Amino acid sequence: MPPPAVPRPTPAETTARLRPVPAAPGPLPAQVPPPPATAPVTPPPGAPAAPRPAHFAAPRHWGAPEAPAETTTRLRPVRTRRPARVAAAAACLVLGVGLIGGAVTGSWLTGGADAEAAAPTGYAEARGLWHSTPVNKLFPPTIKGDGAGPGGADRVWTRVAVAPDSGCAKALDPLLLKALEPVGCLRLLRATYSDATTSSVTTVGMLFTEADAPAMQALRARFSNEGLADRTDLMPRTYPAEGTVAAGFGDRQRASWTVRVLTDVPVVVYAVSGFADGRAVADPQPAGRATVAGATNAPAQAGLGHEAKGIADRVERGLRKTAQPATEPPR
């Protein structure tokens, strides 16, 4: 007797979502072909076909276990690592962290916004240069002033006298001493020079103060804002030396001067010039005005403003060079 016909599944059943349903052991019906990956299984001749449950939606076959869904997802390409870019990024990260750390540490050490007011490195050491530096280094026996004269003419000045180091009470006018009082007077050094023709003499001085950097900055601002360096009643005094061409160089012979308040070192540098023949000057002029082109007053025409400015420039420059090892930060 032939086996009963197996009803074919309807289209709705074949397109429905497959659900794993355990199948009864035994061979699959010959009428339903198995998947291509598995060879067809033919039941033995005469064996009855097992009835199929009504809810079975698709044929089931025995084979390799189903692969998880995530293993069949399309893989996305992964960028190849480039060692050069990785190294550069790492270096930038390290550098950035170092800079931030250094800034934070520096701000902590210097007090943040107060760092600008902190004293330069070696400020106290520079204050002691007045007794630790040879006089020939502070006041060279000869000073060359290339282009320092009127019209860019060269000048040469020769030292004729050096005053013993002293206080400021007798060496400065009382009014100038009062103006410098906020920074104090630690020690005053002076020397007098003559030009090559011995027609002019100039006294140059270095006042070493007791102040710190903020006090020197405040004094400099005051001199600048109030024009104190140009006032005739604040002219520095001369150093007349007996037995030299500067013997007659007194208060009445002062013709031109300059006063500089330094801030990188605790020093006030000044210079005052006049005629070597002892003549009095009725209208002294500050070096800033006596060196202006076209000035017609006596100090300007005699080049005395250039004398004071030129000598002060070079003595100040030498002082900074001497103080540089003390004020430079260690490397």
ChimeraX attribute file (.defattr): number of C-alpha atoms within 10 A of each C-alpha:
attribute: neighborCount
match mode: 1-to-1
recipient: residues
	/A:1	4
	/A:2	6
	/A:3	9
	/A:4	9
	/A:5	8
	/A:6	13
	/A:7	7
	/A:8	10
	/A:9	12
	/A:10	9
	/A:11	8
	/A:12	8
	/A:13	14
	/A:14	14
	/A:15	10
	/A:16	10
	/A:17	9
	/A:18	12
	/A:19	10
	/A:20	10
	/A:21	13
	/A:22	8
	/A:23	14
	/A:24	12
	/A:25	8
	/A:26	9
	/A:27	15
	/A:28	21
	/A:29	18
	/A:30	12
	/A:31	10
	/A:32	12
	/A:33	13
	/A:34	17
	/A:35	11
	/A:36	7
	/A:37	8
	/A:38	12
	/A:39	9
	/A:40	14
	/A:41	13
	/A:42	11
	/A:43	14
	/A:44	8
	/A:45	6
	/A:46	9
	/A:47	9
	/A:48	13
	/A:49	16
	/A:50	13
	/A:51	10
	/A:52	15
	/A:53	10
	/A:54	7
	/A:55	9
	/A:56	17
	/A:57	20
	/A:58	17
	/A:59	16
	/A:60	15
	/A:61	14
	/A:62	9
	/A:63	8
	/A:64	8
	/A:65	6
	/A:66	6
	/A:67	8
	/A:68	8
	/A:69	7
	/A:70	8
	/A:71	8
	/A:72	8
	/A:73	8
	/A:74	7
	/A:75	8
	/A:76	6
	/A:77	6
	/A:78	6
	/A:79	6
	/A:80	6
	/A:81	8
	/A:82	8
	/A:83	9
	/A:84	9
	/A:85	10
	/A:86	10
	/A:87	11
	/A:88	11
	/A:89	12
	/A:90	12
	/A:91	12
	/A:92	11
	/A:93	11
	/A:94	11
	/A:95	12
	/A:96	12
	/A:97	12
	/A:98	12
	/A:99	11
	/A:100	11
	/A:101	12
	/A:102	12
	/A:103	13
	/A:104	12
	/A:105	13
	/A:106	13
	/A:107	14
	/A:108	11
	/A:109	10
	/A:110	13
	/A:111	13
	/A:112	13
	/A:113	9
	/A:114	9
	/A:115	13
	/A:116	12
	/A:117	14
	/A:118	13
	/A:119	16
	/A:120	17
	/A:121	15
	/A:122	18
	/A:123	20
	/A:124	18
	/A:125	15
	/A:126	23
	/A:127	23
	/A:128	15
	/A:129	16
	/A:130	20
	/A:131	11
	/A:132	10
	/A:133	13
	/A:134	11
	/A:135	14
	/A:136	11
	/A:137	12
	/A:138	20
	/A:139	25
	/A:140	17
	/A:141	16
	/A:142	15
	/A:143	18
	/A:144	15
	/A:145	19
	/A:146	12
	/A:147	13
	/A:148	20
	/A:149	19
	/A:150	19
	/A:151	11
	/A:152	11
	/A:153	10
	/A:154	12
	/A:155	19
	/A:156	19
	/A:157	24
	/A:158	17
	/A:159	19
	/A:160	20
	/A:161	22
	/A:162	20
	/A:163	14
	/A:164	10
	/A:165	13
	/A:166	15
	/A:167	15
	/A:168	19
	/A:169	12
	/A:170	10
	/A:171	17
	/A:172	17
	/A:173	16
	/A:174	14
	/A:175	13
	/A:176	18
	/A:177	18
	/A:178	13
	/A:179	15
	/A:180	19
	/A:181	13
	/A:182	15
	/A:183	20
	/A:184	16
	/A:185	20
	/A:186	18
	/A:187	19
	/A:188	23
	/A:189	23
	/A:190	23
	/A:191	25
	/A:192	28
	/A:193	28
	/A:194	26
	/A:195	18
	/A:196	11
	/A:197	9
	/A:198	15
	/A:199	15
	/A:200	23
	/A:201	33
	/A:202	34
	/A:203	31
	/A:204	29
	/A:205	28
	/A:206	24
	/A:207	25
	/A:208	24
	/A:209	21
	/A:210	18
	/A:211	21
	/A:212	19
	/A:213	21
	/A:214	14
	/A:215	16
	/A:216	24
	/A:217	18
	/A:218	15
	/A:219	21
	/A:220	18
	/A:221	13
	/A:222	15
	/A:223	18
	/A:224	14
	/A:225	9
	/A:226	10
	/A:227	10
	/A:228	17
	/A:229	24
	/A:230	20
	/A:231	13
	/A:232	16
	/A:233	12
	/A:234	19
	/A:235	27
	/A:236	27
	/A:237	24
	/A:238	27
	/A:239	26
	/A:240	23
	/A:241	17
	/A:242	11
	/A:243	10
	/A:244	14
	/A:245	22
	/A:246	28
	/A:247	15
	/A:248	20
	/A:249	29
	/A:250	16
	/A:251	17
	/A:252	16
	/A:253	22
	/A:254	30
	/A:255	30
	/A:256	34
	/A:257	34
	/A:258	23
	/A:259	24
	/A:260	18
	/A:261	23
	/A:262	17
	/A:263	20
	/A:264	19
	/A:265	27
	/A:266	26
	/A:267	28
	/A:268	22
	/A:269	22
	/A:270	27
	/A:271	31
	/A:272	31
	/A:273	34
	/A:274	34
	/A:275	24
	/A:276	21
	/A:277	16
	/A:278	19
	/A:279	15
	/A:280	16
	/A:281	17
	/A:282	11
	/A:283	12
	/A:284	24
	/A:285	25
	/A:286	24
	/A:287	28
	/A:288	16
	/A:289	15
	/A:290	27
	/A:291	24
	/A:292	13
	/A:293	11
	/A:294	9
	/A:295	12
	/A:296	11
	/A:297	13
	/A:298	18
	/A:299	27
	/A:300	24
	/A:301	15
	/A:302	18
	/A:303	21
	/A:304	31
	/A:305	31
	/A:306	28
	/A:307	34
	/A:308	29
	/A:309	27
	/A:310	23
	/A:311	27
	/A:312	25
	/A:313	19
	/A:314	17
	/A:315	22
	/A:316	21
	/A:317	13
	/A:318	16
	/A:319	22
	/A:320	17
	/A:321	12
	/A:322	16
	/A:323	21
	/A:324	15
	/A:325	14
	/A:326	20
	/A:327	20
	/A:328	12
	/A:329	10
	/A:330	8
	/A:331	3
